[in-house]
Amino acid sequence: MKSFARFLVLAALVLAVLHAEPTSARTIEPAPHQNTFDCALVTVVPVEECQALTAFYASTSGPGWTNHTNWLETTAVDTWFGVTVSGGHVTKLMLTENLLSGPLPDALGALSHLQTVDLNTNRVSGQIPAFLGSMTSLQQLDLFSNQLSGTIPAELGNLTQLRSLTLGANQLSGSIPPELGNLTSLTRLWLYNNQLTGTIPPGLGNLANVEYFIIGDNLLSGSIPPELGNLTKALAIYIDGCQLTGSIPATFGGLTSLMYLDLNHNQLSGSIPSQLGSLSNLRYLELYNNQLSGSIPNSLGNLSQLSKMYLDFNQLSGSIPFQLGNLMNLSWLRLNSNQLTGTIPSQLGQGQLYQIHLGNNHLTGSIPATLGNLSDTLTFLDLRDNDLSGSIPPQLGNLVKLYQMELSGNQLSGYVPATFTNLVKLCEPDSQTFPCSAGYELNLGYNRLTVPATEPPASFLAVKDPDWFATQWQREYINNATGRSFLSYSGTTLLTIPAGAAGVDFFLEITPLQAPGHPAGEHAFTGLYFDLSAFDTLSNPIIQFALPLNMRISYTESDLVGVREESLGLYYWNTTSSNWEDAATSCPNGTTTRNLAENWISLPVCHLSEFALMGSTQIQSFLPLLLR
């Protein structure tokens, strides 16, 4: 899928470097169509060039242009809007954002002295004419953001004086002509956002003067040619949103002028070349959504100008290099959704980070208190779904600019720090105010935090993360001689343990799960999953009980989407058979009692494991169209 937001960013980038003349902001009423204009009366340019302009005007719906001042109204062609005449010939045709509509006529080929054609952001359609390749004076051919289709003519490779070729945001198909590698004067190549297929021609590495190499968001396949490492003047290389495979060329380490490298949303594999650490001018490094593996090179800590590092959604492993803490200009760090291990480097707290995304990895250890040093900059902190442990540092309460803090899905323990009351900018659930409307919030769920919270910050949490306590790990001491009953923090599970159930005093632990650990098979999940485990006072596990534990599970109507209520049951994962089985059958003659009116089920349990509330799939029936 093409990213419209990215298209806008790249369009702005290209527009910033194009030296086009500004168009008039005023709207001109369309003039009546003139069929009687006589080019023989024109003296400032040859008759055939005037005729080419009139044909162009007719073909692109000239009367409907936003601005067509003087076109076919005066014989002074050099006063026609968007036309530049020099030395008695038309040299520039610049009609950007002017509502041109229709194909480029063959007659345009008569403008043999044209140096600049800038028709970007119009509705020009049809194919790119091959005759443009014979207009060897062309230095600028900018047709991006139109409705052009067909292939890119190989003849464009003849335009050896061409400095700008921007054909992006059209509907072009076919392959990139290898002949474009002949355009050694080219400084801008923009083919972004089309339907181009095939491989990247290695000959494009001959574009020794190119500064903007932007060919992404196409259907390109194959590997990245190592010859592109010869583009030593390149400031920006965008080959994102394609279907590229293979590795990132180590030759890219020689692109020392490079400021932007974007290879995201491909199928690139292998490791990140350590040579990229030589790109001393690099601002953006975007390699996310690939299949990259191996460790993050320590050499990336040399990228002193780097502002954004996006390496998320890959298969990277190993630890986070502490050298990344040396990047004083780094604002966005996205390493989430990889396979990273080890601890979070404390050095990350010595920079100017604006966003930190480390979620969905295998990170261990504690949260560094040094992250609290980022009080002037940090607005997003995402550490979710790791194996972080220990208490939450009270220094995180210094991060008064935070909108989002995601700490869920870890093993954090202890009390929520009272300093959290300083985090008044944290988004509240369901807020419609920007930026909170994007779903940002505080999330402390699925940890081992102490419940209930003390004051402060109990009242603060009740506003910012109202259900934070419902999914915390829970541990209860059970006296074997007396037994006891207790309710889970979520209020959904009531456990009654009879006296003598285990034969010894023990601890019973409930661990809510974000998702079931095994597929449902023929059943359908509700939203309630948890793990039950028990340990004696010497920490020896207890799996089987002599007397049944009675379990009552409450649910809501919203839990039943797609599930037949009358079929609800609690199931446990049998590790021997590797299958979900009715939890009631873990006890001799055990059965499930259902109270559909009050939305609960009750059953005996004699074996501890992972549990899930499941039922049969609700079959949706639809009336024939005529009966609706």
Secondary structure, DSSP 8 states (H G I E B T S, - for coil): ---HHHHHHHHHHHHHH--------S--------S---GGG--SS-HHHHHHHHHHHHHTTGGGSS--TTTTT-S-GGGSTTEEEETTEEEEEE-TTS--EE---GGGGG-TT--EEE--SSEEEEE--GGGGG-TT-SEEE--SSEEEE---GGGGG-TT--EEE--SSEEEE---GGGGG-TT-SEEE--SSEE-S---GGGGG-TT-SEEE--SS--EE---GGGGG-TT-SEEE--SSEE-S---GGGGG-TT--EEE--SS--EE---GGGGG-TT--EEE--SSEEEE---GGGGG-TT--EEE--SSEEEE---GGGGG-TT--EEE--SSEE-S---GGGGGS--SEEE--SS---S---GGGGG-TTT--EEE--SS--EE---GGGGG-TT-SEEE--SSEEEE---GGGGG-TTS--TT--STTGGGS--EE--SSEE-SS--TTTHHHHHHHSTTGGGGS-EEEEE-TTT-EEEE-TTSSEEEEE-TTSSSS-EEEEEEE-SS-SS--TTSEEEEEEEEEEEEETT--EE-EEEEEEEEEEE--GGGGTTB-GGG-EEEEEETTTTEEEEGGGGSTT---EEETTTTEEEEEEEE-SEEEEEE-B-------GGG-
